[in-house]
Amino acid sequence: MRSEFAKIVRYPLGVKTEIKGKPIDQPAFYVGNHRSYYDPGVVAIDLMKVVVVARAEIRDWPLIGYAVDFTGIIFVQRSNQDSRKATREAMEKAIKDGYSVLIYPEGTTGDRPTTLEFNPGTFATAIKVGVPIIPIAIEYQYPQDAWVRKDESFFSHFAHKTFCKTTTPVKMRYGEPMFYEDVEEFRDNVRQWIDKNVLEMQAEFGGVNWLSTV
């Protein structure tokens, strides 16, 4: 159902995706950089059995809040220790039930050329349950697709900077499965792969000026 919903919402938004690599046929953690509220929809269309982890605040967003409740999601309150613990337990259960988990360890969207600091919890959980991480790099041709200004509401950004465009070109890459026994080594290697591929995709777009997001 989530994959079908992703197809429905991508069409009117003009999302055009160029993809390299592919998912694997076993439960895994899919870990990506986070640019836009488009990100889960771009990725989910290729993942048939996936649980998405997202911050609890998106329940209050117009349209998107309804959509995520409709398709199923794990919500996390990042500032709440009990919520983070419950999220880790929910991810473990999803993996044991045969699902993959899609998560953005930056915890928020960013407009830097490369990623923000990665939270270590996902990597510790992957080690605990013994499944690989598939790194995902995603990049948009137009900087305004990144929602990063905290003084700008979701609706304002969507209506005035993304929905008004005829097309939303996106590049995405799946990496090979990665697994390390050490949390920091795991996190650093996944992040380095994502940063390298994000920079390459920016170059393929002819350069992405992230200073133009405001």
Secondary structure, 3 states (H helix, E strand, C coil): CHHHHHHHHHHHHCEEEEEECCCCCCCCEEEECCCCCCHHHHHHCCCCCEEEEEEHHHHHCCCHHHHHHHHCCEEECCCCHHHHHHHHHHHHHHHHCCCEEEECCCCCCCCCCCCCCCCCHHHHHHHHHCCCEEEEEEEECCHHHCCCCCCCCHHHHHHHHHCCCCCEEEEEEECCCECCCCHHHHHHHHHHHHHHHHHHHHHHCCCCCHHHHC
